[in-house]
Amino acid sequence: MDKFNSIFQLYDNFTGGFSRNIRLGLAIVLLFAIIWQLYLIIKKGRWIFIVILVILIPTFWPILKEVGRYLFIICKFLITRIGVNI
């Protein structure tokens, strides 16, 4: 979790000089980019390889859960920067 705090602090320091509207736009663009990349993975059928990895390699499931948790934390951070309370 400490890694995320330093990344989020770096993000806040980088966007601190911009106006609120630019920070809002940047957070929306980053959130959209993450969602778009997940959509492309599903659309191109690459999720099948992830399912096969989960079935064939039992240790891959905890790794996949951890990646999902990290994506959730990053999306939650960006949504709070947009100004939406969840």
C-alpha positions in Angstrom: 0.0 0.0 0.0 3.0 2.3 0.6 3.8 2.1 -3.1 0.4 3.5 -4.0 0.7 6.3 -1.5 3.9 7.4 -3.1 2.4 7.1 -6.6 -0.7 9.0 -5.6 1.5 11.7 -3.9 3.5 12.0 -7.1 0.3 12.4 -9.1 -1.0 15.0 -6.7 2.4 16.9 -6.9 2.3 16.7 -10.7 -1.3 18.0 -11.0 -1.0 20.5 -8.1 0.0 23.3 -10.4 -3.0 22.9 -12.7 -6.4 24.4 -12.3 -9.3 22.2 -11.0 -10.8 21.8 -14.5 -7.5 20.5 -16.0 -7.1 18.1 -13.0 -10.7 16.9 -13.5 -10.1 16.4 -17.2 -6.8 14.5 -16.6 -8.4 12.2 -14.1 -11.3 11.4 -16.4 -8.9 10.7 -19.3 -6.8 8.4 -17.2 -9.9 6.6 -15.9 -11.3 6.2 -19.4 -7.9 4.9 -20.6 -7.9 2.1 -17.9 -11.5 1.1 -18.7 -10.8 1.2 -22.5 -7.8 -1.1 -22.1 -9.8 -3.6 -20.1 -12.5 -3.5 -22.8 -9.9 -4.2 -25.5 -8.6 -7.2 -23.6 -12.1 -8.6 -23.4 -13.0 -7.7 -26.9 -9.9 -9.3 -28.5 -10.4 -12.5 -26.7 -7.3 -12.3 -24.6 -9.4 -13.0 -21.5 -9.4 -16.7 -22.7 -5.7 -16.9 -22.0 -6.2 -15.5 -18.6 -8.9 -18.1 -17.9 -6.5 -20.9 -19.1 -3.7 -19.6 -16.9 -6.0 -19.6 -13.9 -7.0 -23.1 -14.6 -3.5 -24.5 -15.4 -1.4 -22.5 -12.9 -3.1 -22.4 -9.5 -0.7 -19.7 -8.2 -1.9 -17.3 -11.0 -5.3 -16.7 -9.3 -3.9 -14.8 -6.3 -1.8 -12.8 -8.7 -4.9 -11.9 -10.8 -6.8 -11.0 -7.6 -4.0 -8.7 -6.6 -3.9 -7.0 -10.0 -7.6 -6.5 -9.8 -7.3 -5.0 -6.4 -4.6 -2.6 -7.6 -6.8 -1.6 -10.5 -9.7 -1.0 -8.1 -7.5 1.2 -5.9 -6.3 3.2 -8.8 -9.8 3.7 -10.2 -11.1 4.7 -6.8 -8.3 7.2 -6.4 -9.1 8.8 -9.8 -12.8 8.9 -9.1 -12.2 10.7 -5.8 -10.0 13.2 -7.7 -12.9 13.8 -10.1 -15.0 14.7 -7.1 -17.4 11.7 -7.0 -17.9 10.2 -3.5 -18.1 6.4 -3.5 
